[in-house]
């Protein structure tokens, strides 16, 4: 799964720690998420969408299979 979390976070001038604090997770979780090493729960995805004022679909995209 691809995501645009880093793009939206940096556009808003937020650090990983500030985003983590805003949604109640660790900075390491944000790092793993931005590195595509972690797939968020539905609740976490919704919290991220709310923070960035975007739809979940704007943040996350399934990778296409060949």
PyMOL commands that place a pseudoatom at each C-alpha (Angstrom):
pseudoatom trace, name=CA, resn=UNK, resi=1, chain=A, elem=C, hetatm=0, pos=[0.000, 0.000, 0.000]
pseudoatom trace, name=CA, resn=UNK, resi=2, chain=A, elem=C, hetatm=0, pos=[1.348, 3.400, -0.984]
pseudoatom trace, name=CA, resn=UNK, resi=3, chain=A, elem=C, hetatm=0, pos=[0.611, 6.484, 1.060]
pseudoatom trace, name=CA, resn=UNK, resi=4, chain=A, elem=C, hetatm=0, pos=[1.046, 10.241, 0.899]
pseudoatom trace, name=CA, resn=UNK, resi=5, chain=A, elem=C, hetatm=0, pos=[1.267, 10.857, 4.631]
pseudoatom trace, name=CA, resn=UNK, resi=6, chain=A, elem=C, hetatm=0, pos=[4.770, 12.339, 4.450]
pseudoatom trace, name=CA, resn=UNK, resi=7, chain=A, elem=C, hetatm=0, pos=[3.707, 14.711, 1.657]
pseudoatom trace, name=CA, resn=UNK, resi=8, chain=A, elem=C, hetatm=0, pos=[0.683, 16.013, 3.558]
pseudoatom trace, name=CA, resn=UNK, resi=9, chain=A, elem=C, hetatm=0, pos=[2.625, 16.233, 6.833]
pseudoatom trace, name=CA, resn=UNK, resi=10, chain=A, elem=C, hetatm=0, pos=[5.436, 18.303, 5.334]
pseudoatom trace, name=CA, resn=UNK, resi=11, chain=A, elem=C, hetatm=0, pos=[2.972, 20.521, 3.437]
pseudoatom trace, name=CA, resn=UNK, resi=12, chain=A, elem=C, hetatm=0, pos=[1.443, 21.425, 6.798]
pseudoatom trace, name=CA, resn=UNK, resi=13, chain=A, elem=C, hetatm=0, pos=[4.858, 22.010, 8.363]
pseudoatom trace, name=CA, resn=UNK, resi=14, chain=A, elem=C, hetatm=0, pos=[4.430, 19.245, 10.930]
pseudoatom trace, name=CA, resn=UNK, resi=15, chain=A, elem=C, hetatm=0, pos=[7.179, 17.085, 12.360]
pseudoatom trace, name=CA, resn=UNK, resi=16, chain=A, elem=C, hetatm=0, pos=[6.711, 13.355, 12.750]
pseudoatom trace, name=CA, resn=UNK, resi=17, chain=A, elem=C, hetatm=0, pos=[6.474, 13.896, 16.510]
pseudoatom trace, name=CA, resn=UNK, resi=18, chain=A, elem=C, hetatm=0, pos=[3.785, 16.570, 16.171]
pseudoatom trace, name=CA, resn=UNK, resi=19, chain=A, elem=C, hetatm=0, pos=[1.697, 14.289, 13.954]
pseudoatom trace, name=CA, resn=UNK, resi=20, chain=A, elem=C, hetatm=0, pos=[2.223, 11.371, 16.316]
pseudoatom trace, name=CA, resn=UNK, resi=21, chain=A, elem=C, hetatm=0, pos=[1.097, 13.469, 19.291]
pseudoatom trace, name=CA, resn=UNK, resi=22, chain=A, elem=C, hetatm=0, pos=[-1.956, 14.722, 17.374]
pseudoatom trace, name=CA, resn=UNK, resi=23, chain=A, elem=C, hetatm=0, pos=[-3.243, 11.208, 16.676]
pseudoatom trace, name=CA, resn=UNK, resi=24, chain=A, elem=C, hetatm=0, pos=[-1.967, 9.400, 19.780]
pseudoatom trace, name=CA, resn=UNK, resi=25, chain=A, elem=C, hetatm=0, pos=[0.782, 7.159, 18.405]
pseudoatom trace, name=CA, resn=UNK, resi=26, chain=A, elem=C, hetatm=0, pos=[4.577, 7.055, 18.649]
pseudoatom trace, name=CA, resn=UNK, resi=27, chain=A, elem=C, hetatm=0, pos=[6.940, 8.871, 16.311]
pseudoatom trace, name=CA, resn=UNK, resi=28, chain=A, elem=C, hetatm=0, pos=[8.232, 5.441, 15.308]
pseudoatom trace, name=CA, resn=UNK, resi=29, chain=A, elem=C, hetatm=0, pos=[4.736, 4.535, 14.096]
pseudoatom trace, name=CA, resn=UNK, resi=30, chain=A, elem=C, hetatm=0, pos=[4.681, 7.610, 11.859]
pseudoatom trace, name=CA, resn=UNK, resi=31, chain=A, elem=C, hetatm=0, pos=[8.150, 6.737, 10.537]
pseudoatom trace, name=CA, resn=UNK, resi=32, chain=A, elem=C, hetatm=0, pos=[7.073, 3.151, 9.779]
pseudoatom trace, name=CA, resn=UNK, resi=33, chain=A, elem=C, hetatm=0, pos=[3.873, 4.381, 8.140]
pseudoatom trace, name=CA, resn=UNK, resi=34, chain=A, elem=C, hetatm=0, pos=[5.700, 6.886, 5.935]
pseudoatom trace, name=CA, resn=UNK, resi=35, chain=A, elem=C, hetatm=0, pos=[8.224, 4.196, 4.989]
pseudoatom trace, name=CA, resn=UNK, resi=36, chain=A, elem=C, hetatm=0, pos=[5.380, 1.861, 3.927]
pseudoatom trace, name=CA, resn=UNK, resi=37, chain=A, elem=C, hetatm=0, pos=[6.466, -0.667, 6.560]
pseudoatom trace, name=CA, resn=UNK, resi=38, chain=A, elem=C, hetatm=0, pos=[3.213, -0.360, 8.475]
pseudoatom trace, name=CA, resn=UNK, resi=39, chain=A, elem=C, hetatm=0, pos=[-0.400, -0.557, 7.314]
pseudoatom trace, name=CA, resn=UNK, resi=40, chain=A, elem=C, hetatm=0, pos=[-2.589, 1.512, 9.630]
pseudoatom trace, name=CA, resn=UNK, resi=41, chain=A, elem=C, hetatm=0, pos=[-5.806, 0.388, 11.227]
pseudoatom trace, name=CA, resn=UNK, resi=42, chain=A, elem=C, hetatm=0, pos=[-9.027, 1.882, 9.946]
pseudoatom trace, name=CA, resn=UNK, resi=43, chain=A, elem=C, hetatm=0, pos=[-9.239, 4.116, 13.009]
pseudoatom trace, name=CA, resn=UNK, resi=44, chain=A, elem=C, hetatm=0, pos=[-5.699, 5.413, 12.502]
pseudoatom trace, name=CA, resn=UNK, resi=45, chain=A, elem=C, hetatm=0, pos=[-6.354, 6.048, 8.800]
pseudoatom trace, name=CA, resn=UNK, resi=46, chain=A, elem=C, hetatm=0, pos=[-9.496, 8.012, 9.696]
pseudoatom trace, name=CA, resn=UNK, resi=47, chain=A, elem=C, hetatm=0, pos=[-7.595, 10.065, 12.297]
pseudoatom trace, name=CA, resn=UNK, resi=48, chain=A, elem=C, hetatm=0, pos=[-4.938, 10.911, 9.722]
pseudoatom trace, name=CA, resn=UNK, resi=49, chain=A, elem=C, hetatm=0, pos=[-7.591, 11.922, 7.195]
pseudoatom trace, name=CA, resn=UNK, resi=50, chain=A, elem=C, hetatm=0, pos=[-9.217, 14.174, 9.781]
pseudoatom trace, name=CA, resn=UNK, resi=51, chain=A, elem=C, hetatm=0, pos=[-5.907, 15.858, 10.691]
pseudoatom trace, name=CA, resn=UNK, resi=52, chain=A, elem=C, hetatm=0, pos=[-5.135, 16.588, 7.033]
pseudoatom trace, name=CA, resn=UNK, resi=53, chain=A, elem=C, hetatm=0, pos=[-8.767, 17.359, 6.099]
pseudoatom trace, name=CA, resn=UNK, resi=54, chain=A, elem=C, hetatm=0, pos=[-8.612, 14.780, 3.318]
pseudoatom trace, name=CA, resn=UNK, resi=55, chain=A, elem=C, hetatm=0, pos=[-10.431, 11.596, 2.376]
pseudoatom trace, name=CA, resn=UNK, resi=56, chain=A, elem=C, hetatm=0, pos=[-8.756, 8.326, 3.339]
pseudoatom trace, name=CA, resn=UNK, resi=57, chain=A, elem=C, hetatm=0, pos=[-8.539, 7.597, -0.395]
pseudoatom trace, name=CA, resn=UNK, resi=58, chain=A, elem=C, hetatm=0, pos=[-6.429, 10.741, -0.821]
pseudoatom trace, name=CA, resn=UNK, resi=59, chain=A, elem=C, hetatm=0, pos=[-3.895, 9.415, 1.712]
pseudoatom trace, name=CA, resn=UNK, resi=60, chain=A, elem=C, hetatm=0, pos=[-3.682, 5.742, 0.784]
pseudoatom trace, name=CA, resn=UNK, resi=61, chain=A, elem=C, hetatm=0, pos=[-3.583, 3.814, -2.481]
pseudoatom trace, name=CA, resn=UNK, resi=62, chain=A, elem=C, hetatm=0, pos=[-3.465, 0.096, -3.136]
pseudoatom trace, name=CA, resn=UNK, resi=63, chain=A, elem=C, hetatm=0, pos=[-0.589, -0.921, -5.343]
pseudoatom trace, name=CA, resn=UNK, resi=64, chain=A, elem=C, hetatm=0, pos=[-1.705, -2.381, -8.642]
pseudoatom trace, name=CA, resn=UNK, resi=65, chain=A, elem=C, hetatm=0, pos=[-1.020, -6.034, -9.353]
pseudoatom trace, name=CA, resn=UNK, resi=66, chain=A, elem=C, hetatm=0, pos=[0.293, -6.989, -12.766]
for i in range(1, 66): cmd.bond("trace and resi %d" % i, "trace and resi %d" % (i + 1))
show_as sticks, trace
zoom trace
